[in-house]
Amino acid sequence: YKRQIHQFSVQIKKINTLTPHHGLSTFNPVREANSLSPPPVLLDYPPLALFTNAILSSFNELRNCCPASLQRDLIRMLSETLSIATTAIFDLREESNFTPEELGVFSDMCRVAVEEFLPYI
């Protein structure tokens, strides 16, 4: 999980200016509530999309041979990873001088993180 959180931290800090990427997610406009596919709206925010892919890759690696005895450790590690990612997003807000438009995009990204990314993971 350390690799994923490091990659997310690097990606989130590379955001010098936030511009809306709306439209990237429109290729898959129909998504059922219980779909196993990630929410397409994550594509509008590349750091969230990359982080989602990293976590899903980790889950896929564990799927084949994960002993039940590791469940607690894995839950703890995922919780820590999500907490660190959330801190990275808050740090971005504190360290950046967003224009009003960028602040709107940042707020949208935070909303997507809370309403789409976290429930999906």
C-alpha positions as CSV (number, residue, x, y, z in Angstrom):
1,Y,0.0,0.0,0.0
2,K,2.9,2.3,0.5
3,R,3.6,2.4,-3.2
4,Q,0.0,3.4,-4.0
5,I,-0.1,6.2,-1.4
6,H,3.3,7.5,-2.6
7,Q,2.0,7.5,-6.2
8,F,-1.2,9.3,-5.1
9,S,0.8,11.9,-3.1
10,V,3.0,12.6,-6.1
11,Q,0.0,12.9,-8.5
12,I,-2.0,15.1,-6.2
13,K,1.0,17.5,-5.7
14,K,1.6,17.7,-9.5
15,I,-1.7,19.6,-9.7
16,N,-0.5,23.2,-10.2
17,T,-3.8,24.4,-11.6
18,L,-7.0,22.6,-11.6
19,T,-9.0,22.6,-14.7
20,P,-12.3,20.7,-15.3
21,H,-11.8,17.5,-17.1
22,H,-15.5,16.9,-17.5
23,G,-16.4,14.8,-20.4
24,L,-13.8,12.1,-19.9
25,S,-16.3,10.0,-18.0
26,T,-19.1,10.3,-20.5
27,F,-18.0,7.2,-22.5
28,N,-19.9,5.0,-20.0
29,P,-23.0,7.0,-19.1
30,V,-25.0,4.0,-17.7
31,R,-23.8,2.6,-14.4
32,E,-25.9,0.4,-12.1
33,A,-25.8,1.1,-8.4
34,N,-24.2,-2.3,-7.6
35,S,-21.8,-2.3,-10.5
36,L,-18.3,-3.7,-9.9
37,S,-16.9,-1.1,-12.3
38,P,-15.4,2.1,-10.8
39,P,-17.6,5.1,-11.1
40,P,-16.8,6.8,-14.5
41,V,-16.8,10.2,-12.9
42,L,-13.4,9.3,-11.4
43,L,-11.9,9.8,-14.8
44,D,-12.6,13.5,-14.5
45,Y,-10.0,13.6,-11.7
46,P,-6.9,11.7,-12.8
47,P,-5.3,11.4,-9.3
48,L,-8.5,9.7,-8.0
49,A,-8.6,7.5,-11.1
50,L,-5.0,6.4,-10.8
51,F,-5.4,5.8,-7.0
52,T,-8.5,3.7,-7.6
53,N,-6.6,1.6,-10.2
54,A,-3.7,1.1,-7.8
55,I,-6.0,-0.1,-5.0
56,L,-8.0,-2.4,-7.4
57,S,-4.7,-3.8,-8.6
58,S,-3.7,-4.6,-5.0
59,F,-7.1,-6.2,-4.4
60,N,-6.7,-8.3,-7.6
61,E,-3.3,-9.6,-6.5
62,L,-4.7,-10.6,-3.1
63,R,-7.8,-12.2,-4.6
64,N,-6.0,-15.4,-5.6
65,C,-4.3,-16.3,-2.4
66,C,-5.2,-14.1,0.5
67,P,-5.5,-16.0,3.8
68,A,-8.5,-15.0,6.0
69,S,-6.0,-14.5,8.9
70,L,-4.7,-11.3,7.1
71,Q,-8.2,-9.7,7.0
72,R,-7.5,-7.4,10.0
73,D,-4.1,-6.3,8.8
74,L,-5.5,-5.6,5.3
75,I,-8.4,-3.6,6.7
76,R,-6.0,-1.6,8.8
77,M,-3.7,-1.0,5.9
78,L,-6.5,0.1,3.6
79,S,-7.8,2.4,6.3
80,E,-4.4,4.0,6.8
81,T,-4.0,4.4,3.0
82,L,-7.3,6.1,2.7
83,S,-6.5,8.4,5.7
84,I,-3.1,9.4,4.2
85,A,-4.8,10.1,0.8
86,T,-7.4,12.3,2.5
87,T,-4.6,14.1,4.3
88,A,-2.8,14.7,1.0
89,I,-6.0,16.2,-0.4
90,F,-6.4,18.5,2.6
91,D,-2.7,19.5,2.4
92,L,-3.2,20.4,-1.3
93,R,-5.9,22.8,-0.3
94,E,-3.8,24.3,2.4
95,E,-0.7,24.7,0.3
96,S,-2.3,26.0,-2.9
97,N,-3.5,29.4,-3.9
98,F,-6.5,28.3,-6.0
99,T,-8.3,30.8,-8.2
100,P,-12.1,30.8,-7.6
101,E,-12.6,28.5,-10.7
102,E,-9.8,26.1,-9.5
103,L,-11.4,26.1,-6.0
104,G,-14.7,25.0,-7.6
105,V,-12.9,22.2,-9.4
106,F,-11.1,21.2,-6.2
107,S,-14.5,21.2,-4.3
108,D,-16.0,19.0,-7.0
109,M,-13.0,16.6,-6.7
110,C,-13.5,16.4,-3.0
111,R,-17.2,15.7,-3.5
112,V,-16.4,12.9,-5.9
113,A,-13.9,11.5,-3.5
114,V,-16.4,11.4,-0.7
115,E,-19.5,10.4,-2.7
116,E,-18.1,8.1,-5.3
117,F,-14.5,7.0,-4.6
118,L,-14.8,6.1,-0.9
119,P,-18.1,4.2,-1.1
120,Y,-16.8,2.3,-4.2
121,I,-13.6,1.2,-2.4
